[in-house]
Amino acid sequence: MPFLTIQSAVEQGTALLEEGGVGAPRLTAEVLLGHALHSERAYLYAHARDELTELQWIHYGRYLNDRLKGKPTQYITRKQEFYGREFYVDERVLIPRPETEHLVEAALEFLRDQPQARVLDVGTGSGAIAVTLALETGRRVFASDISAAALEVASSNARKLGAEVAFFESDLAEAIAPGSIDLLVSNPPYVPGADQANMQREVRDWEPHVALFAGDSGLEIYRRLIDQALGAIRSGGHLLMELGFQSLEGVETMLASDWVDLAVTSDLAGWPRVICATRR
Protein backbone atom coordinates (compact mmCIF):
# COMPACT_ATOMS: atom_id res chain seq x y z
CA MET A 1 0.00 0.00 0.00
CA PRO A 2 1.49 3.35 -1.02
CA PHE A 3 2.08 5.87 1.72
CA LEU A 4 1.01 9.50 1.68
CA THR A 5 2.89 12.07 -0.34
CA ILE A 6 4.59 14.93 1.46
CA GLN A 7 1.89 17.33 0.27
CA SER A 8 -0.91 15.06 1.53
CA ALA A 9 0.88 14.56 4.85
CA VAL A 10 1.12 18.31 5.38
CA GLU A 11 -2.56 18.75 4.55
CA GLN A 12 -3.68 15.95 6.86
CA GLY A 13 -1.42 17.15 9.66
CA THR A 14 -2.71 20.70 9.27
CA ALA A 15 -6.32 19.49 9.50
CA LEU A 16 -5.60 17.44 12.64
CA LEU A 17 -3.82 20.30 14.39
CA GLU A 18 -6.49 22.81 13.40
CA GLU A 19 -9.21 20.52 14.76
CA GLY A 20 -7.18 20.11 17.94
CA GLY A 21 -6.98 23.88 18.47
CA VAL A 22 -3.23 24.14 17.93
CA GLY A 23 -2.05 27.57 16.81
CA ALA A 24 -0.42 28.05 13.39
CA PRO A 25 -1.49 24.54 12.31
CA ARG A 26 0.06 24.51 8.82
CA LEU A 27 3.39 25.93 9.95
CA THR A 28 3.48 23.45 12.82
CA ALA A 29 2.64 20.53 10.50
CA GLU A 30 5.44 21.56 8.15
CA VAL A 31 7.98 21.92 10.96
CA LEU A 32 7.06 18.51 12.40
CA LEU A 33 7.13 16.79 9.02
CA GLY A 34 10.46 18.41 8.23
CA HIS A 35 11.74 17.08 11.54
CA ALA A 36 10.52 13.58 10.66
CA LEU A 37 12.31 13.82 7.30
CA HIS A 38 15.45 15.47 8.77
CA SER A 39 14.93 18.27 6.27
CA GLU A 40 14.20 21.98 6.15
CA ARG A 41 10.71 23.20 5.29
CA ALA A 42 11.83 24.25 1.80
CA TYR A 43 12.44 20.57 1.02
CA LEU A 44 8.73 19.84 1.50
CA TYR A 45 7.77 22.20 -1.32
CA ALA A 46 10.47 20.96 -3.68
CA HIS A 47 9.49 17.32 -3.09
CA ALA A 48 5.74 17.66 -2.53
CA ARG A 49 4.89 14.53 -4.56
CA ASP A 50 7.44 12.26 -2.92
CA GLU A 51 5.97 9.50 -0.77
CA LEU A 52 6.84 9.12 2.88
CA THR A 53 8.54 5.95 3.97
CA GLU A 54 6.88 3.87 6.66
CA LEU A 55 9.40 5.05 9.27
CA GLN A 56 8.91 8.71 8.34
CA TRP A 57 5.15 8.30 8.62
CA ILE A 58 5.49 6.69 12.06
CA HIS A 59 7.70 9.51 13.32
CA TYR A 60 5.46 12.20 11.87
CA GLY A 61 2.38 10.63 13.43
CA ARG A 62 4.09 10.51 16.83
CA TYR A 63 5.12 14.15 16.60
CA LEU A 64 1.60 15.21 15.68
CA ASN A 65 0.20 13.21 18.58
CA ASP A 66 2.67 14.83 21.00
CA ARG A 67 1.74 18.29 19.76
CA LEU A 68 -1.97 17.57 20.11
CA LYS A 69 -1.27 16.62 23.75
CA GLY A 70 0.17 20.07 24.29
CA LYS A 71 3.88 19.35 24.02
CA PRO A 72 5.58 22.46 22.60
CA THR A 73 6.96 22.11 19.10
CA GLN A 74 10.42 23.13 20.35
CA TYR A 75 10.51 20.19 22.77
CA ILE A 76 9.57 17.85 19.92
CA THR A 77 12.20 19.15 17.51
CA ARG A 78 14.68 19.81 20.36
CA LYS A 79 15.65 23.20 19.00
CA GLN A 80 14.88 26.89 19.25
CA GLU A 81 16.50 29.83 17.48
CA PHE A 82 17.79 32.69 19.61
CA TYR A 83 19.74 35.70 18.34
CA GLY A 84 20.35 33.95 15.03
CA ARG A 85 21.70 30.73 16.54
CA GLU A 86 20.11 27.33 17.06
CA PHE A 87 19.95 26.13 20.66
CA TYR A 88 19.10 22.66 21.91
CA VAL A 89 16.13 22.66 24.28
CA ASP A 90 14.14 20.01 26.11
CA GLU A 91 11.90 19.77 29.17
CA ARG A 92 14.82 20.57 31.50
CA VAL A 93 14.92 24.21 30.39
CA LEU A 94 12.64 27.10 29.55
CA ILE A 95 12.22 27.72 25.83
CA PRO A 96 14.08 30.96 24.96
CA ARG A 97 11.71 33.74 23.88
CA PRO A 98 12.39 36.42 21.26
CA GLU A 99 11.62 39.13 23.84
CA THR A 100 14.70 38.12 25.80
CA GLU A 101 16.84 39.36 22.92
CA HIS A 102 16.10 42.87 24.26
CA LEU A 103 18.01 41.88 27.41
CA VAL A 104 20.94 40.70 25.30
CA GLU A 105 20.96 43.95 23.31
CA ALA A 106 21.00 46.00 26.53
CA ALA A 107 23.89 43.94 27.90
CA LEU A 108 25.88 44.33 24.68
CA GLU A 109 25.48 48.11 24.90
CA PHE A 110 27.20 48.08 28.31
CA LEU A 111 29.91 45.68 27.22
CA ARG A 112 31.01 47.51 24.08
CA ASP A 113 32.92 50.06 26.18
CA GLN A 114 33.99 47.66 28.94
CA PRO A 115 36.29 45.05 27.41
CA GLN A 116 37.44 43.74 30.81
CA ALA A 117 34.02 43.55 32.48
CA ARG A 118 33.21 40.33 34.30
CA VAL A 119 29.73 39.14 33.27
CA LEU A 120 27.37 36.79 35.11
CA ASP A 121 24.12 35.35 33.75
CA VAL A 122 21.91 34.24 36.66
CA GLY A 123 19.32 31.52 35.96
CA THR A 124 20.93 30.63 32.65
CA GLY A 125 18.56 27.78 31.70
CA SER A 126 19.45 26.73 28.15
CA GLY A 127 22.44 29.08 28.25
CA ALA A 128 20.97 31.24 25.48
CA ILE A 129 21.89 34.56 27.11
CA ALA A 130 25.34 33.57 28.37
CA VAL A 131 26.36 31.81 25.16
CA THR A 132 25.13 34.72 23.02
CA LEU A 133 27.02 37.29 25.08
CA ALA A 134 30.18 35.19 24.99
CA LEU A 135 30.02 34.76 21.22
CA GLU A 136 29.03 38.35 20.44
CA THR A 137 31.81 39.84 22.58
CA GLY A 138 34.49 37.17 22.29
CA ARG A 139 34.92 37.03 26.05
CA ARG A 140 34.47 34.52 28.84
CA VAL A 141 31.10 34.70 30.61
CA PHE A 142 29.99 33.16 33.90
CA ALA A 143 26.55 31.57 34.26
CA SER A 144 24.65 30.00 37.15
CA ASP A 145 21.47 28.01 37.62
CA ILE A 146 19.84 26.26 40.56
CA SER A 147 19.05 23.28 38.31
CA ALA A 148 21.87 20.83 37.61
CA ALA A 149 19.76 19.38 34.79
CA ALA A 150 19.48 22.80 33.13
CA LEU A 151 23.23 23.28 33.42
CA GLU A 152 23.75 20.08 31.45
CA VAL A 153 21.74 21.55 28.58
CA ALA A 154 23.49 24.92 28.81
CA SER A 155 26.95 23.32 28.84
CA SER A 156 26.05 21.26 25.78
CA ASN A 157 24.91 24.38 23.90
CA ALA A 158 28.11 26.23 24.80
CA ARG A 159 30.25 23.34 23.53
CA LYS A 160 28.26 22.99 20.33
CA LEU A 161 28.42 26.70 19.53
CA GLY A 162 32.00 27.21 20.67
CA ALA A 163 31.29 29.69 23.47
CA GLU A 164 33.58 30.17 26.46
CA VAL A 165 31.17 30.05 29.39
CA ALA A 166 31.92 28.89 32.94
CA PHE A 167 28.78 27.28 34.36
CA PHE A 168 28.17 26.55 38.04
CA GLU A 169 25.27 25.54 40.25
CA SER A 170 23.94 28.25 42.54
CA ASP A 171 20.68 29.55 43.98
CA LEU A 172 20.67 32.85 42.05
CA ALA A 173 23.90 34.76 42.90
CA GLU A 174 24.34 33.13 46.29
CA ALA A 175 27.72 31.58 45.45
CA ILE A 176 29.31 34.77 44.07
CA ALA A 177 32.21 36.45 45.85
CA PRO A 178 31.38 40.00 47.05
CA GLY A 179 32.08 42.75 44.54
CA SER A 180 33.38 40.36 41.88
CA ILE A 181 30.89 41.08 39.08
CA ASP A 182 30.75 44.10 36.76
CA LEU A 183 27.54 43.17 34.93
CA LEU A 184 24.85 40.80 36.17
CA VAL A 185 22.13 39.85 33.69
CA SER A 186 19.10 37.71 34.41
CA ASN A 187 15.78 36.60 33.02
CA PRO A 188 14.40 35.40 36.37
CA PRO A 189 11.15 33.55 37.09
CA TYR A 190 8.41 36.19 37.33
CA VAL A 191 5.02 34.52 36.83
CA PRO A 192 2.72 34.83 39.89
CA GLY A 193 1.63 31.44 41.20
CA ALA A 194 -2.01 32.54 40.97
CA ASP A 195 -1.67 32.84 37.19
CA GLN A 196 -0.86 29.16 36.74
CA ALA A 197 -4.44 28.12 36.03
CA ASN A 198 -4.78 30.70 33.24
CA MET A 199 -1.56 29.89 31.41
CA GLN A 200 -1.32 28.12 28.07
CA ARG A 201 -1.12 24.38 28.67
CA GLU A 202 2.05 24.21 26.57
CA VAL A 203 3.77 26.40 29.18
CA ARG A 204 2.01 25.26 32.36
CA ASP A 205 2.21 21.52 31.73
CA TRP A 206 5.58 21.23 30.00
CA GLU A 207 8.05 23.98 30.89
CA PRO A 208 9.98 23.74 34.19
CA HIS A 209 8.07 25.49 36.99
CA VAL A 210 11.28 26.46 38.77
CA ALA A 211 12.04 28.72 35.79
CA LEU A 212 8.52 30.16 35.60
CA PHE A 213 6.91 30.88 38.96
CA ALA A 214 7.97 33.39 41.60
CA GLY A 215 5.64 33.24 44.59
CA ASP A 216 2.14 34.66 44.84
CA SER A 217 3.08 38.12 43.59
CA GLY A 218 5.64 37.16 40.92
CA LEU A 219 8.17 39.43 42.64
CA GLU A 220 9.75 36.96 45.06
CA ILE A 221 12.75 36.09 42.87
CA TYR A 222 13.34 39.73 41.93
CA ARG A 223 13.55 40.58 45.63
CA ARG A 224 16.07 37.85 46.40
CA LEU A 225 18.10 38.51 43.28
CA ILE A 226 18.36 42.26 43.92
CA ASP A 227 19.46 41.63 47.51
CA GLN A 228 22.15 39.19 46.36
CA ALA A 229 23.22 41.39 43.44
CA LEU A 230 23.94 44.20 45.88
CA GLY A 231 26.71 42.07 47.32
CA ALA A 232 27.93 40.43 44.11
CA ILE A 233 28.19 43.53 41.92
CA ARG A 234 31.00 46.01 42.46
CA SER A 235 30.25 49.64 43.21
CA GLY A 236 29.35 51.26 39.90
CA GLY A 237 28.55 47.90 38.32
CA HIS A 238 25.32 47.16 36.52
CA LEU A 239 22.25 44.97 36.94
CA LEU A 240 20.05 44.07 33.95
CA MET A 241 16.84 42.09 34.37
CA GLU A 242 13.99 41.07 32.14
CA LEU A 243 10.64 42.31 33.41
CA GLY A 244 7.45 40.33 33.70
CA PHE A 245 3.98 41.67 32.99
CA GLN A 246 3.10 44.47 35.45
CA SER A 247 6.30 43.94 37.48
CA LEU A 248 7.97 47.28 36.70
CA GLU A 249 6.57 49.26 39.62
CA GLY A 250 7.44 46.60 42.19
CA VAL A 251 10.96 46.14 40.83
CA GLU A 252 11.60 49.90 40.74
CA THR A 253 10.60 50.11 44.40
CA MET A 254 13.10 47.37 45.30
CA LEU A 255 15.88 49.20 43.47
CA ALA A 256 15.14 52.66 44.84
CA SER A 257 17.44 52.70 47.88
CA ASP A 258 20.71 51.21 46.60
CA TRP A 259 20.64 51.63 42.82
CA VAL A 260 20.82 54.65 40.52
CA ASP A 261 20.43 55.51 36.82
CA LEU A 262 17.41 53.28 36.38
CA ALA A 263 16.47 52.86 32.72
CA VAL A 264 13.69 50.81 31.15
CA THR A 265 13.55 49.37 27.63
CA SER A 266 10.19 48.42 26.11
CA ASP A 267 9.59 45.57 23.69
CA LEU A 268 8.04 45.85 20.24
CA ALA A 269 4.55 45.71 21.76
CA GLY A 270 5.35 48.66 24.02
CA TRP A 271 5.55 46.68 27.28
CA PRO A 272 8.41 47.41 29.72
CA ARG A 273 10.78 44.51 29.07
CA VAL A 274 14.25 45.28 30.49
CA ILE A 275 15.33 47.31 33.50
CA CYS A 276 18.89 48.54 33.92
CA ALA A 277 20.33 49.81 37.20
CA THR A 278 23.74 50.89 38.51
CA ARG A 279 24.97 50.02 41.99
CA ARG A 280 25.71 53.08 44.09
GIZI-V108669 format. One record per backbone hydrogen bond with DSSP energy under -1.0 kcal/mol. CO is the residue of the C=O (numbers start at 0). NH is the residue of the N-H. E is the energy in kcal/mol with one decimal. If there is no record, write none. Layout:
co:CO nh:NH e:E
co:CO nh:NH e:E
//
This chain:
co:3 nh:51 e:-2.9
co:4 nh:8 e:-2.5
co:5 nh:9 e:-2.3
co:6 nh:10 e:-2.1
co:7 nh:11 e:-2.7
co:8 nh:12 e:-2.6
co:9 nh:13 e:-2.6
co:10 nh:14 e:-2.1
co:11 nh:15 e:-2.3
co:12 nh:16 e:-2.5
co:13 nh:17 e:-2.6
co:14 nh:18 e:-2.4
co:15 nh:19 e:-1.7
co:16 nh:21 e:-2.7
co:17 nh:20 e:-1.4
co:23 nh:27 e:-2.5
co:24 nh:28 e:-2.5
co:25 nh:29 e:-2.5
co:26 nh:30 e:-2.5
co:27 nh:31 e:-2.7
co:28 nh:32 e:-2.4
co:29 nh:33 e:-2.7
co:30 nh:34 e:-2.0
co:31 nh:35 e:-2.0
co:32 nh:36 e:-1.9
co:33 nh:38 e:-3.0
co:39 nh:42 e:-1.1
co:40 nh:43 e:-1.1
co:41 nh:45 e:-1.7
co:42 nh:46 e:-1.6
co:46 nh:49 e:-1.6
co:47 nh:6 e:-2.7
co:49 nh:5 e:-2.2
co:52 nh:56 e:-2.2
co:53 nh:57 e:-2.1
co:54 nh:58 e:-2.4
co:55 nh:59 e:-2.6
co:56 nh:60 e:-2.5
co:57 nh:61 e:-2.0
co:58 nh:62 e:-2.4
co:59 nh:63 e:-2.5
co:60 nh:64 e:-2.2
co:61 nh:65 e:-2.5
co:62 nh:66 e:-2.4
co:63 nh:67 e:-2.4
co:64 nh:68 e:-1.2
co:65 nh:70 e:-2.0
co:66 nh:69 e:-1.6
co:71 nh:75 e:-1.1
co:72 nh:76 e:-2.7
co:73 nh:77 e:-1.4
co:73 nh:78 e:-1.0
co:79 nh:86 e:-2.7
co:81 nh:84 e:-1.6
co:84 nh:81 e:-2.9
co:86 nh:79 e:-2.1
co:89 nh:92 e:-2.2
co:96 nh:99 e:-1.2
co:97 nh:100 e:-1.8
co:98 nh:101 e:-1.6
co:99 nh:103 e:-1.5
co:100 nh:104 e:-2.5
co:101 nh:105 e:-2.1
co:102 nh:106 e:-2.2
co:103 nh:107 e:-2.5
co:104 nh:108 e:-1.7
co:105 nh:109 e:-1.4
co:106 nh:110 e:-2.2
co:107 nh:111 e:-1.6
co:110 nh:113 e:-1.1
co:113 nh:116 e:-1.5
co:117 nh:181 e:-2.0
co:117 nh:182 e:-2.1
co:118 nh:141 e:-2.6
co:119 nh:184 e:-2.9
co:120 nh:143 e:-2.6
co:123 nh:126 e:-2.5
co:126 nh:130 e:-3.0
co:127 nh:131 e:-1.8
co:128 nh:132 e:-2.6
co:129 nh:133 e:-2.4
co:130 nh:134 e:-2.4
co:131 nh:135 e:-2.7
co:132 nh:136 e:-1.7
co:133 nh:137 e:-1.7
co:140 nh:165 e:-2.7
co:141 nh:120 e:-2.5
co:142 nh:167 e:-1.9
co:143 nh:122 e:-1.4
co:143 nh:123 e:-2.7
co:144 nh:169 e:-1.7
co:146 nh:150 e:-1.8
co:147 nh:151 e:-1.3
co:148 nh:152 e:-1.3
co:149 nh:153 e:-2.6
co:150 nh:154 e:-2.7
co:151 nh:155 e:-1.8
co:152 nh:156 e:-2.2
co:153 nh:157 e:-2.4
co:154 nh:158 e:-2.3
co:155 nh:159 e:-2.5
co:156 nh:160 e:-2.2
co:157 nh:162 e:-2.4
co:162 nh:164 e:-1.2
co:163 nh:140 e:-1.9
co:165 nh:142 e:-2.4
co:167 nh:144 e:-1.2
co:169 nh:171 e:-1.2
co:170 nh:173 e:-1.6
co:172 nh:175 e:-1.7
co:176 nh:179 e:-1.5
co:180 nh:233 e:-2.4
co:181 nh:237 e:-2.8
co:182 nh:119 e:-2.4
co:183 nh:239 e:-2.9
co:184 nh:121 e:-2.6
co:185 nh:241 e:-2.1
co:190 nh:213 e:-2.3
co:191 nh:194 e:-1.8
co:192 nh:195 e:-1.6
co:194 nh:197 e:-1.1
co:195 nh:198 e:-1.3
co:199 nh:203 e:-2.8
co:200 nh:204 e:-2.5
co:202 nh:206 e:-1.5
co:207 nh:210 e:-1.4
co:208 nh:211 e:-1.4
co:208 nh:212 e:-2.3
co:211 nh:190 e:-2.7
co:213 nh:217 e:-1.2
co:213 nh:219 e:-1.4
co:214 nh:192 e:-2.9
co:218 nh:222 e:-2.4
co:219 nh:223 e:-1.9
co:220 nh:224 e:-3.0
co:221 nh:225 e:-2.9
co:222 nh:226 e:-1.8
co:223 nh:227 e:-2.3
co:224 nh:228 e:-2.9
co:225 nh:229 e:-1.6
co:227 nh:231 e:-2.2
co:228 nh:232 e:-2.7
co:230 nh:178 e:-2.8
co:231 nh:180 e:-2.3
co:233 nh:236 e:-2.5
co:236 nh:278 e:-2.7
co:237 nh:183 e:-2.5
co:238 nh:276 e:-2.1
co:239 nh:185 e:-1.6
co:240 nh:274 e:-2.5
co:243 nh:246 e:-1.8
co:246 nh:250 e:-2.4
co:247 nh:251 e:-2.8
co:248 nh:252 e:-1.9
co:249 nh:253 e:-1.6
co:250 nh:254 e:-1.6
co:254 nh:258 e:-1.7
co:257 nh:279 e:-2.0
co:259 nh:277 e:-2.8
co:262 nh:275 e:-3.1
co:264 nh:272 e:-3.1
co:264 nh:273 e:-2.2
co:266 nh:269 e:-1.9
co:270 nh:266 e:-2.7
co:272 nh:242 e:-3.2
co:273 nh:264 e:-2.8
co:274 nh:240 e:-2.1
co:275 nh:262 e:-2.1
co:276 nh:238 e:-2.8
co:277 nh:259 e:-3.1
co:278 nh:235 e:-1.6
//
